[in-house]
Amino acid sequence: MKDKSKLSERDICSKFITPAIEKAGWDRMTQYREEVNFTDGKIHVRGKLATRGVRKRADYILYYKPNIPIAIIEVKENNHSIGHGMQQALAYADILHIPFVFSTNGDAFLFHNKTNPSALETELSLEEFPSPEELWQGYLQYKCLSNPTAQQIVEQDYYFDGKGRNPRYYQQNAINATLEAIAKGQNRILLVMATGTGKTYTSFQIVYRLWKSRTKKRILFLADRNALIDQTKRGDFKFFKDKMTVVQKRQVDKSYEVYLAIYQGLTGNEEEKNIFKQFSPDFFDLIVIDECHRGSAKEDSAWREVLNYFSSATQIGLTATPKEDEETSNSEYFGDPLYTYSLKQGIDDGFLAPYQVIRIGLDVDLEGWRPDANKTDKSGAVIEDRIYNRKDFDRNLVIDERTQTVAEKITEFLKSTSRFNKTIVFCRDVDHAERMRSALANLNADLIAQNSKYVMRITGDNEEGKRELDNFIDPEQTYPVIATTSELMTTGVDAQTCKVIALDAEIGSMTKFKQIVGRGTRVNEEFGKLYFTILDFRNVTDLFADKSFDGDPERIKVVKGDEPVDGDFGNYIEADIDLPLANEGGSYGGINSGPQDFFVPKSTNKAEKVYVNGVDVTVLNSRQLYFDKDGKPVTLSLKDYSKDILQSNFQSLDQFLQTWSNTDKKEAILQELQEQGVPIDELLKAVDRDSDIFDIICHVAFDQKPLTRKERANNVKKRNYFTKYGEKARKVLESLLDKYTDEGISNLESLEVLKVNPISEYGSPLEIVKSFGGKQQYLDAVKELEQEIYSIA
């Protein structure tokens, strides 16, 4: 046999590890998987392109039954110790909720047993690898699931649809944790899973396994919207077919096993109230409450009355945004979350789309607006003389020009990216949504002429708009493209291809904010949806500062008055941030007492709304937002910010010149500086000269006067150092110098430049190199040319 120390990791697996686990009784078809990718790889946004990062991959995951993982094995090459992969394996085991962890190099196993603290790590020979039954019994004991009834529940098979769909690891964690909790007698369970992570599919697998094991025979699935019930029936719950019914028209039929209902269908006004009481209190064994942060979270709500009536049933609450305040509490009713999968985790794993933010500050919002003396509204009435601010606009004061400006900026952004990117515009109310629809229609009249449904208002009071909701969320349907809304689309809308969310409404609730962000977090690679953009007109994204927000943006761009609202983030640094841009003094968006000030009670008197026009509305100049190397926002100028980082790398101009001169590939220096947070591209754009990055760095960090590339090239020509070379070599160097003048230094450092006109006119790369005496002599000549270019004499 080949020397084991020279075998690859894959060879170690196939020749030693797979035989060892199969000999121990693990079935190849159902009980172990090799090279398991359990994340998709975080999506990184670069300009207008998006690429995936590295997936997390386990060498082996062992299952007692499919989707019930109990062990993980990390394999390393034989020139490592047996425990070399243990730390990596333990990290994966924590993510996957696995108690038995093995590391190996093919000689033996290091076994980390979380169920046995007195003998946490032991060494096992290849022949001593434990059997499935040994580990499963240890697992059951560790989880306190040793009684036969508990085992019947947790050993129940998952549902498989024959199409290869399997739960993702976090869904698997939530499902298994829920069944284990129920098997131990827990009757109130809260699962917190970010929008877009498949809460309904997760709940179906829970319901199926409990129903199949006959642990729970009659089940109620509760939601607060018909659309959610329709999606559930037609989607993940369709397996139940004739065993399932939707409670509607206040009719109760007790012959089914699975019931889908909205709260409103079970409750009502005084005459028709308490429809749910047609069922006996112990009729249901299991109740699943979707979006449980809504009505049922409040103790005195009519919806909570339904849950209290069926108090003997096991109740599972599902939400992306558990609600906790003085009046409403999910955890008080359900207890602390049994399992949480956050927006941040979803983005980091690559299952959810990252997002970038463009913040657009309008002068009337940031400075306020005071009417001129005797200024009248559109009906001719004199407007009350006071300062109106962002909270007033579209609630009790409507400025036509403000609506127009917002619509223009949304249109501008779509034109810079794609005018057919699905877009949701969140407005203050139905009236605002209609005015925004009209403004957007006028600005996109050419596309409206092609299809009148290009822009549509989708609100609760508009039947035509509601009918188009399914088309908006259907990836196969082009129209509608832009949906203006107020409340209807904040939750329960699975808009897989939504690429733009525009915020033009005050949002005081973190719960609502997370739900709105969740409208864009679905990933759909087939239709090119890998990330989305938030256009924030109301500083709503100040809520990033709230400690309860758990999914930071990729990048934030604060628009200046003289720049377009477009998809170009090239001059903004990417970062995972904890806080938004703070104004001087530490407040956010000019609101001193924090995010709670965003709360605005709904107006009860619509007649009080005043409509006005003839107001000049513009986008104010604003600071650009940068991030330090730790991802924290800073408010220094671009030059000062970059100067700090550069001077931390180079203590003096001489040190920088020496480093630059001694580095064969100048691109390597630039790459390293970019990784440390120096915004190279931004610096180049900020200087109004056709300068080299060398000069920009000298200027920013050491106050040297920058030269243009043309000035540097002319200085080289004046020194006439080319005369020592033969005619062909001299012409090649002169052409390289011209190439530097046009394009910069990077192209000179590659031999590929010899294949490009006009240099290629002097012969093949081999012939050109020979004119210098050989490849090394050519490279030496190019290095000398660079030294001449960057000479400061």
Secondary structure, DSSP 8 states (H G I E B T S, - for coil): ---GGGS-HHHHIIIIIHHHHHHTT--TTTTEEEEEE-S---EEEETTEEEE----EEEEEEEEETTEEEEEEEE--TTS-TTTTHHHHHHHHHHHT-SEEEEESSSEEEEEETT-GGG-EEEEEGGG---HHHHHHHHHHHTT--SHHHHHHHT------SS-----HHHHHHHHHHHHHHHTT--EEEEEE-TTS-HHHHHHHHHHHHHHTTS--SEEEEES-HHHHHHHHHTTTGGGGGGEEE--TT---TT-SEEEEEHHHH--STTT--GGGGS-TTS-SEEEETTTTSGGGBTTSHHHHHHHHTTTSEEEEEESS--BSSSBBHHHHH-S-SEEE-HHHHHHHTSS--EEEEE--BHHHHT-B---TT-B-TTS-B---S-B-TTTBTTTEEEHHHHHHHHHHHHHHHHHS-TTSEEEEEESSHHHHHHHHHHHHHHTHHHHHH-GGGEEE--TT-HHHHHTHHHHH-TT-----EEEESSTTSSS---TTEEEEEEES----HHHHHHHHGGG---BGGGTBS-EEEEESS-GGGGGGSTT-----SEEEE--TTS---S--TTS-----SS----TTS-BTTBTT-GGGG-----S-GGG-EEE------B------EE-TTS-EE-S-HHHHHHHHHHHH-SSHHHHHHHHHH-S-HHHHHHHHHHTT--HHHHHHHSSS-B-HHHHHHHHHH-----BHHHHHHHHHHHTGGGGS-HHHHHHHHHHHHHHHHH-SGGGGSGGGGGSTTGGGG--HHHHHHHTTSHHHHHHHHHHHHHHHT---
